[in-house]
Amino acid sequence: MTSSQVVKVLIVDDDIFTRRIYRTMLFHFGFEITEAEDGKKAINHFLDGNEYDLVLMDKDMPKMNGVEATRTLRGMGIPVKIIAITGDENSRGAFLDAGADEFLLKPLSFPALTDILKAFNFVN
């Protein structure tokens, strides 16, 4: 990413407190942040024509879980980077099979998030 481009992030988690924590972490980098409380709403953001560079995806949510949402986005041909973030270590394989680019366990730490953002070239 060039320094003139603003990174657009979609935070997908049904817990408002978790979304606020992620928003606070990402605010440090000056990213443009959108939130969705479930996988269905996340899909609708893309169907509405919105584009994102990164999605932080929870697993257990109402209406559509994170694995289903990830699989749906990949089925739509959406090339966005998807980081699965959940407390369920056993869902690693399901997320990666669905097309997630990375899998992290909750609670998400700022250093772990920073490392991933660097690996994806969103920050230096």
N, C-alpha and C positions, 0 to 999 in steps of 0.2 A: 504494500500500500504506500502511496506517496504521502508525504506529510500534509499535502493540501486536501486530501480526501478524509472526510469524517467517516469513521467506522460506525455502521449501523448494526445495533444488536437487538435481538428479540429475546426477552427473558420469558420463559414459559414455566410457570410453577403455580400451583393452586394456593400456596401459602403466601399471604401478603407480606409477612415478616421476612420470609426468605427472599422475595422479590426486592424488598427494600435493602436488604444486605447486599445483594448482587448489584443493585443500582448504585449504592454507595461506593462499592469497590470499583465499578466501571466509570463512575463520575471522575475519578482520579485521572483517567486517560482522555477525558473530553469526548467520549463516545456519545452518539445519538441513541437513546434507549427507548424501546417500546416494550410493553408488557402484555402478556396474555395469561389468563388463569387456567387454561386447559388446552389440550392438543387441538381440539376442534377450532377454537378461536385463533390459535397459531396458524393453522391451515388457512383460515379465512383471511388473515392478514395478507398472505401470499396471493390468494385468489382475488383479493381486492387490488392487486397490482403493486403492492409494497415489495421492496427488495431489501434484503438484509445481508450483511457480511458474515454474521455469526448468530447462532441460536444456542442459548443455554437451556437445555431441556430436562425437566424433571421426569420421573417415571410415573408415579401414582397420582393421577388426576382424574376428576370426573369427566364425563362425556367422551374423552379420547385420551388414552394414556400416552406417555412419551415414546414408547416403542412403536405404537401404531402411527403416531404423528410423524416420527422419523421415517418410517417405511412409506407413508403417504407422500411426504415431501420428496423423497428419492424417486418414487413412482411418477411424480409430476415432473421429474427432470430438474429439480431445484438444486443448484450446485453449492448452496450455502454450507459453511462449516458448521457442524453440529457437535456440541459438547454435551454428552449425557452426564447429568449430575444427580445422583440419587444415593440414598442410604442402603440400597439393596445391592450388595456386591454380586449376588447371584444373577443379576440381570445384565452383567457385562456382555456376555455372549449374544444375548437377544438384541441389545442395542447395537453392537458392532455388526451383527448380521443384518439389521434393519438399515444400516448405512451411516451410523454415527461415526464421526471422525476421531473422537476421543471419548474416554469414559473416566469420570472422576467420582470419588465417594464424598458424600456429605459428612461432616460440614466442610464446605469449600473454604480453603484458606486463601488469603491474598497472594502469598508466594506461589501457590499451585496455579492460581488463575493467571498470574503474571507470566509464569513459565510457559503456559499454553499459548497465551497471547503472543509471546515472543516466537514460539515455535511456528505459529501460523502467520508470522510477520505483520501482526496488527500493531505491535509496539517494538521499539528498539531495545 
